[in-house]
Amino acid sequence: MDTSSLKYPVSIKAFISALVIAPALFTFLMLWSPMVAGEMMIAGWPPYFILGGPAFWYTLRRFGPSYRYIALASLFAVGIIPVIACAAYFLSLIDSNAFELILAGVTFGGVVALIWGCFFLFLYKRFRRMTIVPKSEV
C-alpha cells in the first residue's frame, strides 16, 4: 500500500478516547429505553470496535476529520456484516433464523453506526484540540 496517500496525522490519545467514549456516552443517553441500550451494548459494541475502529483510523489518516467520510466509513463497516453473514449462510455455517436476525440487526445498526460515527468525530475533534500545544507555547 502506498503510504504517501495517508497524509493526515492522527492523535492516538484523542482517537482512542473518542472511540471508547462515543458509544458509551450515547448508550448512556439511551438508558431511558433499556431494551435499545442493551441491544446497542450487546450487538453494537463488538462490530463498532472491530470494524469501525480500523475504518475510522484509515479514514482520518486518508481524508482528515470530515463528517462525510466518517459517515461513509461507518456505513462501509456496517455493510461488511451482511456480506460476512451471506457467506456464512451459503457455507451452511449459520441457519436461516440467525441469518434473518443478523440482517434485521444491520438495519438498526446502520442508523446507530451513522450516529456513533459522527459522535466519534465530534469528540475526536474536541479531544484533538485539547491535546495540541499552540506554537507560541513551544
Protein Blocks (a to p, Z undefined) as FASTA:
>chain_A
ZZklmmbccdfklmmmmmmmmmmmmmmmmmmpmmlmmmmmmmmmmmmmmmmmmmmmmmmm
mnopafklmmmmmmmmmmmmmmmmmmmmmnopacfklmmmmmmmmmmmmmmmmmmmmmmm
mmmmmmmmmmpccfklZZ
